[in-house]
Amino acid sequence: MGGNLCAGQGHDAPRGDLQGPLLALDATARSAGAGGEQVEPLEAFLSARASRLLLDVSFELPAASAFEAIDYPHTHEYTVLAVTGVRAADGEIRLAATGLAGHG
């Protein structure tokens, strides 16, 4: 999971298909780096991931979720667009997209 989550932008397209689902799940990341170990929202970690070592990721199971992706059939191509929707137990709905630019 860490390699996919921490993937930077590639030559042709963004990478890291797990970023979107984990953002939609409102995941938190525990990482180590300058300043020691910290736990923060995944969105904050993704902005500073080049200087941090990901230790683990946590999230609560959603009440419902969906994932859909447009990709190429060739195994060496990146996903063009992926969208994840999550409904939390409290009814909050979160959406996240990857494949557009940069990180999720």
N, C-alpha and C positions, 0 to 999 in steps of 0.2 A: 504494500500500500504506500509506503513512504516514497519509493522511487516515482510512482505515478503521481502522487499528491504534490511532490516537490519539483516535478518536471517544469523546466522553464520553457519559454517560447522557442519553437524550433525554427529551422530555416524557412519552411514553407507555411507553417500554421502553428497555432498554439497546441499544446499537448496537455495531458493530465485529465482524463475523463472522470476521475473520481472527485476532482475538485468541486464540480457542480453539485453532485448528490450530497457531499459532506457539507457544503455551504447551505443547501436547502434544509439539511437536518440540524442546522445551527450547532455544528460540532465545535468542540474546543480542542486546541492543540497544546500538548506539553512539550517544551523544547528546551535545549540548553545552548548557551553561547555566551558572549560578552555580557556580564551582569548576572550570570548564573542561570538557574533553571526558572522557567516561568510557564504559567498556564494562561492562555488568552484565546479569544474567539479565533476560529480558523481564518477568518477574513484578515485579521491583523497579522497572523503568522504568515500568510501568503505574501503579504507586502514586504516582509523581512526575511523570507525563507533562505535567501542566499547566504545569510550570515548566522543561521541557526541550525542546530541538529534536531530533527524531529524525533521525539522519544515515544509518544503515543498520541492517539486521537480518540476522543470519546463523544458519544451522543446518546440521546434517548430514542428509543424505538418510536416511530410515528404511528398515528392511528391509521393513516393511509398514505400511499405514495405512488408515483408514476415516473417513468423514465422513457424518453424517446430520443433516438439519435438518427441523424442522416450521416452515413459514412460511405466510403468507397469500398467496393468488394475486394480490392487488392490489399493484402495484409500490411504493406509498407506505407499506406496512406493514413493520414490523421482524420479523426472525426471532423466533419464539416460543421455540424451544429448538434449540440445535445442539450436538452431541457429536462430539468427535474422539478417535480412538484411534490410538496409534502404538506400533509395536514396533521398538525400536532394534536395531542390529546385535548388541549384547551380550545381547539378549533382554529388556531392561527394557521394561515396558509403561507408557505414560503416557496418562492420560485428561484431557480438559479440556472444560468446558461453557461456553457463552455463552447469553445471552438470559434468564438467571435473575434477575440483579440486578447492578448495578455493572459492573465489567469482568470479563473472563474469569477 
